Amino acid sequence: MSNISSIQGLGGLRPQGMQDKAKAAGVQDTSFKDTLGDMLGGVNDAMVEAGKGASRLASGEVTDIHQVMVAAEKAAVGLEMVVEIRNKLLESYQTIMRTQI
């Protein structure tokens, strides 16, 4: 039952009693747009950091290749996640557009 109630709480569709409990627990309502924007900003930051690390490694400033590889892998995983989210959103849109009324 807890899974069902958490799904119902998505997107501001929470019943009033659940909204009061969420506010008391310190849970903030954020829009999908804000959440997606924050996630994209984080992925962008990871990619910029990986690029800087690669530049520092190439110039000899950084001798620990492990840190550079970890930063590059974080950026790659983040980019894969963004692509998969885009694919799911596009697939959902196409499904909705094919729905006959």
VENRA-V150926 format. One record per pair of residues at least 12 apart in sequence whose C-alpha atoms are under 6 Angstrom apart, sorted by the first residue. I is the first residue (numbers start at 1). J is the second residue. Records with the same first field share a line. If there is no record, write none. Layout:
# VENRA-V150926
I=J + J
This chain:
# VENRA-V150926
43=78
46=75
47=75
50=71 + 72
53=68
